[in-house]
Every structure is written in structure tokens, then in C-alpha cells.
Amino acid sequence: MKIKIKVVAAIIENDQNEILCALRSPSMSLPNMWEFPGGKMEKGEDFYIAIEREINEELDCKIEAQNIFHENTHEYESFSIHLICMKCRITNGDPIPNEHSKLIWLKKENLCSLKWAPADIPAVEQLMKEK
Ligand SMILES: Nc1nc2c([nH]c(=O)n2[C@H]2C[C@H](O)[C@@H](COP(=O)(O)OP(=O)(O)OP(=O)(O)O)O2)c(=O)[nH]1
């Protein structure tokens, strides 16, 4: 049976209405694909606690999770992912890529120029429709 994982991801917008996009490193699973930073939920965590912890670990900054923006399930070849994308805002610090190859801020209309992890595509499409 396929493993099922629950992953929370942060949609972080800056004052210029740009979205933070993170490039997975060559050594990560789904290498060299773009994603919203985040990671697997741990036992006992709710979505809010999990994303705040992940961003603190991965990007060395503090965020506040505001609401769930998009949720979907995607079947990869070797595992199934339940991806929960949350709108978040930075409350302290600037994001630093501790694990990713690169971080960039991109206008919503340009999000489709990146090679996204397949599970993220529905959330990216919904984000691009947003005013
Ligand atoms: N963080 C994050 N992970 C995503 C997204 N889309 C997507 O398919 N994933 C996948 C990649 C990973 O397989 C898994 C998240 O786990 P993780 O962020 O802890 O990644 P990881 O590199 O530590 O995973 P692993 O190598 O230990 O399996 O979900 C996304 O937008 N954000």
C-alpha cells in the first residue's frame, strides 16, 4: 500500500503582492521543483502549529498562519500526499533558505512560469485567479 503523508505549505505574500516560492534542492525528494515552503505534519499538531514550526525551521523566520487557502490530495507514483496550503504572514525576520536551493518572490500572474511540484498545481491555479 502507498504511504499517505499530510503536508502543510505556506503561501506568504509581501507588501508588493508577491508570493514566496521555494526551489527544492537536488538532494530533496521531488528535486529541482518549486513549492510553497512547509513540510510534513507531526503527531499532535494542528495545521497552524505545524506550518509555524516548519517555516521557523526551514526559513528562520516567524509567521502567523491566517487561514486555509487550498486543500487537495495528489497521487505521486510512490506516495499519496494531502497538501494543505495556508495563507500566512511574516511577523518577524526575513526568510533565509536553510534547505532550499533558492527563494524568490513572484507576482501571482507569473507563478505559472515555474516548474511546480505536481501536487501544488491546483493551488497555484487558484492563486493566479485571485485578484
Ligand atoms: N513542503 C512542501 N512539500 C511539498 C509541496 N508539494 C509537494 O508535493 N510536496 C512534497 C515534497 C515532499 O515529498 C513532501 C514534503 O515533505 P518535506 O518538506 O518534509 O520534504 P522532505 O524533503 O523532508 O521529504 P523527505 O525527503 O524526507 O521525504 O511533500 C509543497 O508545496 N511544499
The ligand as a Gaussian input file, in Angstrom:
#p B3LYP/6-31G(d) Opt

LIG

0 1
 N        6.913000      21.489000       1.723000
 C        6.238000      21.157000       0.652000
 N        6.276000      19.875000       0.230000
 C        5.599000      19.579000      -0.876000
 C        4.863000      20.541000      -1.595000
 N        4.303000      19.937000      -2.683000
 C        4.664000      18.633000      -2.646000
 O        4.357000      17.772000      -3.454000
 N        5.462000      18.404000      -1.534000
 C        6.037000      17.115000      -1.168000
 C        7.534000      17.087000      -1.196000
 C        7.895000      16.090000      -0.107000
 O        7.846000      14.797000      -0.680000
 C        6.766000      16.241000       0.898000
 C        7.090000      17.224000       1.991000
 O        7.994000      16.741000       2.846000
 P        9.185000      17.644000       3.389000
 O        9.059000      19.058000       3.010000
 O        9.359000      17.235000       4.778000
 O       10.263000      17.196000       2.440000
 P       11.499000      16.356000       2.722000
 O       12.455000      16.738000       1.642000
 O       11.920000      16.435000       4.139000
 O       10.882000      14.936000       2.456000
 P       11.703000      13.607000       2.514000
 O       12.844000      13.814000       1.573000
 O       12.102000      13.456000       3.968000
 O       10.689000      12.589000       2.043000
 O        5.682000      16.805000       0.173000
 C        4.838000      21.880000      -1.143000
 O        4.230000      22.804000      -1.708000
 N        5.555000      22.144000      -0.009000

